[in-house]
């Protein structure tokens, strides 16, 4: 799991050969901080089936606007360059795996 900059979004997400779970977060957001260790567990347990990246909404304002991020954390799943799922709010590990199960 890595934090990426707005400039890296196309290469790391849209052109990725694997599905990508994107966590739009902010450092000052309590639920976002609670989600980070959950995503670290998911990353360790997903056997490389998908990548996880984090994007700080305060550093990537254009992307946040483009995807209409109104609340954080917001999780988005991209496959083959397309947004296929989106959920907002803190999610437990099993809900994240459920979100990725049919991708």
C-alpha positions as CSV (number, residue, x, y, z in Angstrom):
1,X,0.0,0.0,0.0
2,X,1.4,3.4,-0.9
3,X,0.4,7.0,-0.9
4,X,0.5,8.5,-4.3
5,X,0.4,12.0,-5.7
6,X,-2.2,13.4,-8.1
7,X,0.4,13.2,-10.9
8,X,0.8,9.4,-10.4
9,X,-2.9,8.6,-10.6
10,X,-3.0,7.7,-14.3
11,X,0.0,5.4,-14.2
12,X,-0.6,3.8,-10.8
13,X,-4.4,3.5,-11.1
14,X,-5.8,3.9,-14.5
15,X,-3.1,2.0,-16.4
16,X,-2.6,-0.7,-13.7
17,X,-3.1,-4.2,-15.0
18,X,-4.6,-5.2,-11.6
19,X,-7.7,-3.9,-9.9
20,X,-6.9,-0.9,-7.6
21,X,-8.6,0.1,-4.4
22,X,-8.1,3.8,-3.9
23,X,-8.5,5.4,-0.5
24,X,-9.3,9.1,-0.6
25,X,-8.4,10.4,2.9
26,X,-7.1,13.3,4.9
27,X,-4.5,13.3,7.6
28,X,-6.8,15.2,10.0
29,X,-9.7,12.7,9.5
30,X,-10.3,10.4,12.5
31,X,-12.1,7.6,10.5
32,X,-9.4,7.8,7.8
33,X,-6.8,7.2,10.5
34,X,-8.8,4.2,11.8
35,X,-9.1,2.8,8.2
36,X,-5.3,2.8,7.6
37,X,-4.4,-0.3,9.7
38,X,-7.4,-2.1,8.2
39,X,-6.2,-1.4,4.7
40,X,-2.7,-2.5,5.8
41,X,-4.2,-5.9,6.8
42,X,-6.1,-6.1,3.6
43,X,-2.9,-5.4,1.6
44,X,-1.0,-8.1,3.5
45,X,-3.8,-10.7,3.1
46,X,-4.9,-10.1,-0.5
47,X,-2.2,-12.3,-2.1
48,X,-1.4,-9.6,-4.7
49,X,-4.9,-9.9,-6.2
50,X,-5.2,-6.1,-6.2
51,X,-3.3,-3.0,-5.3
52,X,-4.2,-0.4,-2.7
53,X,-3.2,3.2,-3.0
54,X,-4.0,6.2,-0.8
55,X,-4.6,9.8,-2.0
56,X,-4.6,12.7,0.3
57,X,-7.6,14.9,-0.7
58,X,-5.8,18.0,0.6
59,X,-2.9,17.4,-1.8
60,X,-5.0,16.2,-4.7
61,X,-7.8,18.8,-4.9
62,X,-8.3,18.3,-8.7
63,X,-8.8,14.6,-8.4
64,X,-11.1,15.1,-5.4
65,X,-13.2,17.4,-7.4
66,X,-13.1,15.2,-10.5
67,X,-14.5,12.3,-8.5
68,X,-16.9,14.3,-6.4
69,X,-15.3,13.4,-3.1
70,X,-17.8,14.9,-0.6
71,X,-16.9,12.8,2.5
72,X,-13.9,10.9,3.6
73,X,-12.8,8.2,3.7
74,X,-14.1,7.3,0.3
75,X,-13.0,4.0,-1.2
76,X,-13.1,3.6,-5.0
77,X,-12.3,0.5,-7.0
78,X,-10.8,0.8,-10.5
79,X,-10.5,-2.0,-13.0
80,X,-9.1,-1.6,-16.5
81,X,-9.0,2.2,-16.0
82,X,-12.7,2.4,-15.1
83,X,-14.4,3.2,-11.8
84,X,-16.4,0.1,-10.9
85,X,-17.3,0.6,-7.2
86,X,-17.5,3.4,-4.7
87,X,-18.2,3.5,-0.9
88,X,-17.8,6.2,1.7
89,X,-17.1,5.8,5.4
90,X,-15.1,3.5,7.6
91,X,-15.4,-0.1,6.6
92,X,-14.3,-3.3,8.4
93,X,-11.8,-5.6,6.7
94,X,-14.5,-8.2,5.7
95,X,-16.5,-5.4,3.9
96,X,-13.5,-4.4,2.0
97,X,-12.8,-7.9,0.9
98,X,-16.5,-8.2,-0.1
99,X,-16.1,-5.0,-2.1
100,X,-13.2,-6.6,-4.0
101,X,-14.5,-10.1,-4.3
102,X,-16.3,-9.9,-7.6
103,X,-13.8,-7.6,-9.4
